[in-house]
Amino acid sequence: MNIIDVNNPDKIKEYLDKAIIKWREQKKNSEEILTGILSSEWSRMAGQFEEEILITSCYIDAFQSVRVSLFGELLP
């Protein structure tokens, strides 16, 4: 369980940035796997990775939305 000091804006921003970076990495990994399996005999597994990409995109958007609401800026 992550505990952050909600009275410290720097800690909140740090937490959000780490979360966004983590989900971006997960999305990138899923995209790379999907690209590999689409050109192979494992293409029937593509749906699993398409769903993973959609889920990670939603998490990225959610954390970015919070970041914009609190700090007025996106993580580039």
N, CA, C and O atoms as a GROMACS GRO file, in nm:
protein
  304
    1MET      N    1   0.083  -0.117   0.000
    1MET     CA    2   0.000   0.000   0.000
    1MET      C    3   0.088   0.125   0.000
    1MET      O    4   0.178   0.138   0.083
    2ASN      N    5   0.062   0.215  -0.092
    2ASN     CA    6   0.137   0.340  -0.099
    2ASN      C    7   0.071   0.445  -0.011
    2ASN      O    8  -0.050   0.468  -0.018
    3ILE      N    9   0.153   0.507   0.072
    3ILE     CA   10   0.104   0.615   0.157
    3ILE      C   11   0.183   0.739   0.118
    3ILE      O   12   0.306   0.741   0.122
    4ILE      N   13   0.109   0.843   0.081
    4ILE     CA   14   0.175   0.968   0.046
    4ILE      C   15   0.122   1.079   0.134
    4ILE      O   16   0.009   1.075   0.182
    5ASP      N   17   0.206   1.177   0.154
    5ASP     CA   18   0.169   1.294   0.234
    5ASP      C   19   0.085   1.386   0.146
    5ASP      O   20   0.138   1.456   0.060
    6VAL      N   21  -0.046   1.387   0.168
    6VAL     CA   22  -0.136   1.466   0.085
    6VAL      C   23  -0.119   1.616   0.107
    6VAL      O   24  -0.174   1.697   0.032
    7ASN      N   25  -0.043   1.653   0.208
    7ASN     CA   26  -0.016   1.794   0.233
    7ASN      C   27   0.112   1.841   0.165
    7ASN      O   28   0.152   1.957   0.180
    8ASN      N   29   0.177   1.752   0.091
    8ASN     CA   30   0.302   1.784   0.023
    8ASN      C   31   0.282   1.770  -0.128
    8ASN      O   32   0.286   1.658  -0.180
    9PRO      N   33   0.262   1.881  -0.198
    9PRO     CA   34   0.238   1.875  -0.342
    9PRO      C   35   0.350   1.805  -0.420
    9PRO      O   36   0.323   1.739  -0.520
   10ASP      N   37   0.474   1.820  -0.376
   10ASP     CA   38   0.585   1.755  -0.447
   10ASP      C   39   0.573   1.603  -0.438
   10ASP      O   40   0.601   1.532  -0.536
   11LYS      N   41   0.532   1.553  -0.323
   11LYS     CA   42   0.515   1.408  -0.306
   11LYS      C   43   0.397   1.356  -0.390
   11LYS      O   44   0.404   1.246  -0.445
   12ILE      N   45   0.293   1.434  -0.398
   12ILE     CA   46   0.177   1.394  -0.479
   12ILE      C   47   0.218   1.387  -0.626
   12ILE      O   48   0.187   1.291  -0.695
   13LYS      N   49   0.288   1.491  -0.673
   13LYS     CA   50   0.332   1.494  -0.812
   13LYS      C   51   0.428   1.378  -0.840
   13LYS      O   52   0.420   1.314  -0.946
   14GLU      N   53   0.518   1.350  -0.747
   14GLU     CA   54   0.612   1.239  -0.762
   14GLU      C   55   0.536   1.105  -0.775
   14GLU      O   56   0.570   1.023  -0.860
   15TYR      N   57   0.437   1.086  -0.692
   15TYR     CA   58   0.356   0.964  -0.696
   15TYR      C   59   0.285   0.951  -0.831
   15TYR      O   60   0.288   0.845  -0.894
   16LEU      N   61   0.222   1.059  -0.876
   16LEU     CA   62   0.150   1.056  -1.003
   16LEU      C   63   0.245   1.030  -1.119
   16LEU      O   64   0.214   0.952  -1.210
   17ASP      N   65   0.361   1.095  -1.116
   17ASP     CA   66   0.458   1.076  -1.224
   17ASP      C   67   0.507   0.930  -1.230
   17ASP      O   68   0.519   0.873  -1.338
   18LYS      N   69   0.534   0.873  -1.115
   18LYS     CA   70   0.578   0.732  -1.112
   18LYS      C   71   0.468   0.640  -1.164
   18LYS      O   72   0.497   0.545  -1.237
   19ALA      N   73   0.345   0.668  -1.128
   19ALA     CA   74   0.234   0.585  -1.174
   19ALA      C   75   0.218   0.596  -1.327
   19ALA      O   76   0.200   0.495  -1.395
   20ILE      N   77   0.225   0.718  -1.379
   20ILE     CA   78   0.213   0.738  -1.523
   20ILE      C   79   0.325   0.666  -1.597
   20ILE      O   80   0.301   0.600  -1.698
   21ILE      N   81   0.447   0.679  -1.549
   21ILE     CA   82   0.562   0.614  -1.612
   21ILE      C   83   0.547   0.462  -1.608
   21ILE      O   84   0.576   0.394  -1.706
   22LYS      N   85   0.502   0.409  -1.495
   22LYS     CA   86   0.483   0.263  -1.482
   22LYS      C   87   0.382   0.213  -1.584
   22LYS      O   88   0.406   0.113  -1.652
   23TRP      N   89   0.267   0.282  -1.596
   23TRP     CA   90   0.163   0.237  -1.689
   23TRP      C   91   0.206   0.257  -1.834
   23TRP      O   92   0.167   0.179  -1.920
   24ARG      N   93   0.285   0.360  -1.862
   24ARG     CA   94   0.338   0.378  -1.997
   24ARG      C   95   0.430   0.261  -2.035
   24ARG      O   96   0.426   0.211  -2.148
   25GLU      N   97   0.514   0.219  -1.940
   25GLU     CA   98   0.604   0.107  -1.966
   25GLU      C   99   0.524  -0.022  -1.990
   25GLU      O  100   0.556  -0.099  -2.081
   26GLN      N  101   0.421  -0.043  -1.910
   26GLN     CA  102   0.337  -0.162  -1.927
   26GLN      C  103   0.269  -0.160  -2.063
   26GLN      O  104   0.261  -0.262  -2.131
   27LYS      N  105   0.220  -0.044  -2.103
   27LYS     CA  106   0.154  -0.031  -2.233
   27LYS      C  107   0.252  -0.060  -2.346
   27LYS      O  108   0.219  -0.131  -2.440
   28LYS      N  109   0.372  -0.003  -2.335
   28LYS     CA  110   0.474  -0.026  -2.438
   28LYS      C  111   0.508  -0.174  -2.449
   28LYS      O  112   0.519  -0.227  -2.559
   29ASN      N  113   0.523  -0.241  -2.336
   29ASN     CA  114   0.552  -0.384  -2.336
   29ASN      C  115   0.440  -0.462  -2.405
   29ASN      O  116   0.466  -0.550  -2.486
   30SER      N  117   0.317  -0.429  -2.373
   30SER     CA  118   0.202  -0.498  -2.433
   30SER      C  119   0.196  -0.471  -2.584
   30SER      O  120   0.164  -0.561  -2.661
   31GLU      N  121   0.226  -0.349  -2.625
   31GLU     CA  122   0.226  -0.316  -2.767
   31GLU      C  123   0.333  -0.395  -2.842
   31GLU      O  124   0.310  -0.442  -2.954
   32GLU      N  125   0.450  -0.410  -2.781
   32GLU     CA  126   0.558  -0.486  -2.843
   32GLU      C  127   0.521  -0.633  -2.855
   32GLU      O  128   0.548  -0.696  -2.958
   33ILE      N  129   0.461  -0.688  -2.752
   33ILE     CA  130   0.418  -0.827  -2.756
   33ILE      C  131   0.311  -0.846  -2.862
   33ILE      O  132   0.314  -0.941  -2.939
   34LEU      N  133   0.215  -0.754  -2.865
   34LEU     CA  134   0.107  -0.763  -2.963
   34LEU      C  135   0.163  -0.759  -3.106
   34LEU      O  136   0.120  -0.837  -3.191
   35THR      N  137   0.256  -0.671  -3.130
   35THR     CA  138   0.317  -0.662  -3.263
   35THR      C  139   0.382  -0.796  -3.300
   35THR      O  140   0.372  -0.841  -3.414
   36GLY      N  141   0.449  -0.857  -3.204
   36GLY     CA  142   0.515  -0.984  -3.230
   36GLY      C  143   0.419  -1.098  -3.256
   36GLY      O  144   0.443  -1.182  -3.343
   37ILE      N  145   0.310  -1.102  -3.181
   37ILE     CA  146   0.220  -1.217  -3.198
   37ILE      C  147   0.127  -1.201  -3.318
   37ILE      O  148   0.076  -1.300  -3.370
   38LEU      N  149   0.104  -1.078  -3.362
   38LEU     CA  150   0.018  -1.059  -3.479
   38LEU      C  151   0.082  -1.120  -3.604
   38LEU      O  152   0.012  -1.158  -3.698
   39SER      N  153   0.213  -1.128  -3.605
   39SER     CA  154   0.282  -1.184  -3.721
   39SER      C  155   0.325  -1.329  -3.697
   39SER      O  156   0.414  -1.380  -3.765
   40SER      N  157   0.262  -1.394  -3.600
   40SER     CA  158   0.300  -1.532  -3.570
   40SER      C  159   0.176  -1.620  -3.559
   40SER      O  160   0.063  -1.575  -3.579
   41GLU      N  161   0.202  -1.744  -3.526
   41GLU     CA  162   0.092  -1.840  -3.509
   41GLU      C  163   0.013  -1.815  -3.381
   41GLU      O  164  -0.090  -1.879  -3.360
   42TRP      N  165   0.058  -1.725  -3.298
   42TRP     CA  166  -0.008  -1.698  -3.170
   42TRP      C  167  -0.110  -1.585  -3.180
   42TRP      O  168  -0.152  -1.531  -3.078
   43SER      N  169  -0.149  -1.549  -3.301
   43SER     CA  170  -0.237  -1.434  -3.321
   43SER      C  171  -0.371  -1.447  -3.248
   43SER      O  172  -0.438  -1.346  -3.226
   44ARG      N  173  -0.410  -1.568  -3.211
   44ARG     CA  174  -0.536  -1.584  -3.137
   44ARG      C  175  -0.528  -1.522  -2.997
   44ARG      O  176  -0.631  -1.501  -2.933
   45MET      N  177  -0.408  -1.495  -2.951
   45MET     CA  178  -0.388  -1.432  -2.820
   45MET      C  179  -0.392  -1.279  -2.829
   45MET      O  180  -0.378  -1.212  -2.727
   46ALA      N  181  -0.409  -1.225  -2.948
   46ALA     CA  182  -0.402  -1.080  -2.967
   46ALA      C  183  -0.503  -1.006  -2.881
   46ALA      O  184  -0.472  -0.899  -2.828
   47GLY      N  185  -0.622  -1.060  -2.866
   47GLY     CA  186  -0.727  -0.994  -2.788
   47GLY      C  187  -0.685  -0.964  -2.646
   47GLY      O  188  -0.720  -0.859  -2.592
   48GLN      N  189  -0.609  -1.054  -2.585
   48GLN     CA  190  -0.562  -1.034  -2.448
   48GLN      C  191  -0.474  -0.909  -2.440
   48GLN      O  192  -0.486  -0.831  -2.346
   49PHE      N  193  -0.386  -0.892  -2.537
   49PHE     CA  194  -0.295  -0.779  -2.533
   49PHE      C  195  -0.362  -0.650  -2.579
   49PHE      O  196  -0.325  -0.542  -2.535
   50GLU      N  197  -0.460  -0.661  -2.667
   50GLU     CA  198  -0.539  -0.544  -2.705
   50GLU      C  199  -0.614  -0.491  -2.583
   50GLU      O  200  -0.623  -0.370  -2.563
   51GLU      N  201  -0.668  -0.581  -2.503
   51GLU     CA  202  -0.738  -0.542  -2.380
   51GLU      C  203  -0.640  -0.479  -2.282
   51GLU      O  204  -0.672  -0.378  -2.218
   52GLU      N  205  -0.522  -0.537  -2.269
   52GLU     CA  206  -0.419  -0.484  -2.179
   52GLU      C  207  -0.382  -0.341  -2.220
   52GLU      O  208  -0.365  -0.254  -2.135
   53ILE      N  209  -0.368  -0.317  -2.350
   53ILE     CA  210  -0.334  -0.184  -2.400
   53ILE      C  211  -0.445  -0.085  -2.368
   53ILE      O  212  -0.418   0.028  -2.329
   54LEU      N  213  -0.568  -0.126  -2.383
   54LEU     CA  214  -0.682  -0.040  -2.350
   54LEU      C  215  -0.684  -0.006  -2.201
   54LEU      O  216  -0.705   0.109  -2.164
   55ILE      N  217  -0.663  -0.105  -2.118
   55ILE     CA  218  -0.663  -0.084  -1.973
   55ILE      C  219  -0.550   0.011  -1.933
   55ILE      O  220  -0.573   0.104  -1.856
   56THR      N  221  -0.430  -0.013  -1.984
   56THR     CA  222  -0.318   0.074  -1.948
   56THR      C  223  -0.342   0.217  -1.996
   56THR      O  224  -0.305   0.312  -1.928
   57SER      N  225  -0.403   0.232  -2.112
   57SER     CA  226  -0.435   0.366  -2.163
   57SER      C  227  -0.532   0.438  -2.068
   57SER      O  228  -0.519   0.558  -2.045
   58CYS      N  229  -0.627   0.364  -2.015
   58CYS     CA  230  -0.723   0.423  -1.921
   58CYS      C  231  -0.654   0.468  -1.793
   58CYS      O  232  -0.684   0.576  -1.741
   59TYR      N  233  -0.562   0.388  -1.741
   59TYR     CA  234  -0.488   0.427  -1.620
   59TYR      C  235  -0.403   0.550  -1.646
   59TYR      O  236  -0.398   0.641  -1.564
   60ILE      N  237  -0.334   0.552  -1.761
   60ILE     CA  238  -0.252   0.668  -1.795
   60ILE      C  239  -0.339   0.793  -1.801
   60ILE      O  240  -0.304   0.896  -1.743
   61ASP      N  241  -0.451   0.784  -1.870
   61ASP     CA  242  -0.543   0.898  -1.880
   61ASP      C  243  -0.594   0.944  -1.743
   61ASP      O  244  -0.604   1.063  -1.717
   62ALA      N  245  -0.625   0.848  -1.658
   62ALA     CA  246  -0.677   0.882  -1.525
   62ALA      C  247  -0.572   0.955  -1.442
   62ALA      O  248  -0.602   1.059  -1.381
   63PHE      N  249  -0.451   0.903  -1.438
   63PHE     CA  250  -0.346   0.969  -1.360
   63PHE      C  251  -0.309   1.105  -1.420
   63PHE      O  252  -0.282   1.200  -1.347
   64GLN      N  253  -0.308   1.114  -1.553
   64GLN     CA  254  -0.280   1.242  -1.618
   64GLN      C  255  -0.391   1.344  -1.583
   64GLN      O  256  -0.362   1.461  -1.561
   65SER      N  257  -0.514   1.298  -1.580
   65SER     CA  258  -0.626   1.385  -1.547
   65SER      C  259  -0.612   1.442  -1.406
   65SER      O  260  -0.636   1.560  -1.383
   66VAL      N  261  -0.575   1.358  -1.313
   66VAL     CA  262  -0.554   1.403  -1.175
   66VAL      C  263  -0.439   1.504  -1.173
   66VAL      O  264  -0.448   1.607  -1.105
   67ARG      N  265  -0.333   1.475  -1.246
   67ARG     CA  266  -0.217   1.564  -1.249
   67ARG      C  267  -0.256   1.701  -1.304
   67ARG      O  268  -0.214   1.804  -1.251
   68VAL      N  269  -0.334   1.702  -1.410
   68VAL     CA  270  -0.380   1.829  -1.468
   68VAL      C  271  -0.471   1.903  -1.370
   68VAL      O  272  -0.460   2.025  -1.354
   69SER      N  273  -0.560   1.830  -1.305
   69SER     CA  274  -0.651   1.893  -1.209
   69SER      C  275  -0.575   1.959  -1.094
   69SER      O  276  -0.611   2.068  -1.049
   70LEU      N  277  -0.471   1.892  -1.046
   70LEU     CA  278  -0.397   1.943  -0.930
   70LEU      C  279  -0.288   2.043  -0.967
   70LEU      O  280  -0.265   2.140  -0.895
   71PHE      N  281  -0.219   2.019  -1.079
   71PHE     CA  282  -0.100   2.098  -1.110
   71PHE      C  283  -0.108   2.174  -1.242
   71PHE      O  284  -0.018   2.252  -1.274
   72GLY      N  285  -0.214   2.153  -1.318
   72GLY     CA  286  -0.233   2.227  -1.441
   72GLY      C  287  -0.143   2.188  -1.554
   72GLY      O  288  -0.125   2.266  -1.648
   73GLU      N  289  -0.084   2.068  -1.548
   73GLU     CA  290   0.006   2.025  -1.653
   73GLU      C  291   0.009   1.873  -1.666
   73GLU      O  292  -0.014   1.800  -1.570
   74LEU      N  293   0.037   1.829  -1.789
   74LEU     CA  294   0.053   1.686  -1.816
   74LEU      C  295   0.199   1.648  -1.797
   74LEU      O  296   0.288   1.732  -1.809
   75LEU      N  297   0.223   1.523  -1.769
   75LEU     CA  298   0.358   1.470  -1.773
   75LEU      C  299   0.389   1.443  -1.919
   75LEU      O  300   0.321   1.363  -1.983
   76PRO      N  301   0.493   1.508  -1.974
   76PRO     CA  302   0.522   1.488  -2.118
   76PRO      C  303   0.557   1.345  -2.151
   76PRO      O  304   0.583   1.313  -2.266
   0.00000   0.00000   0.00000
